[in-house]
Amino acid sequence: MGQPVSVRLDEQVQTTLEEVARSRGVGLSTYLRDLAAAEAVRICKERIRAQSENVGRYVTRSKKAEAFYSDWGMPGLDRGNVGDKG
């Protein structure tokens, strides 16, 4: 289990978030925890995409890396269904 976090919200922000939480049938703490968890997932996916892009750029600039990946092929390419319209 994680550690408690204390957050100070101005009155208008708190009122708005409480209204949204209530409309979803949860308390403010649960709503804020869900928001934070969703944001953490988004950040992790963003980092993975950025790292994948870095690998892709490296592979396009490195003959050694290109040769390494060329042996793997591309999923679906051997079956001819990548980019098929139907």
Secondary structure as the mmCIF struct_conf table of DSSP 4:
data_model
#
loop_
_struct_conf.conf_type_id
_struct_conf.id
_struct_conf.beg_label_comp_id
_struct_conf.beg_label_asym_id
_struct_conf.beg_label_seq_id
_struct_conf.end_label_comp_id
_struct_conf.end_label_asym_id
_struct_conf.end_label_seq_id
HELX_RH_AL_P HELX_RH_AL_P1 GLU A 11 SER A 23
TURN_TY1_P TURN_TY1_P1 ARG A 24 GLY A 25
BEND BEND1 VAL A 26 VAL A 26
HELX_RH_AL_P HELX_RH_AL_P2 LEU A 28 ARG A 61
HELX_RH_AL_P HELX_RH_AL_P3 LYS A 63 SER A 70
TURN_TY1_P TURN_TY1_P2 ASP A 71 TRP A 72
TURN_TY1_P TURN_TY1_P3 PRO A 75 GLY A 80
TURN_TY1_P TURN_TY1_P4 VAL A 82 GLY A 83
#
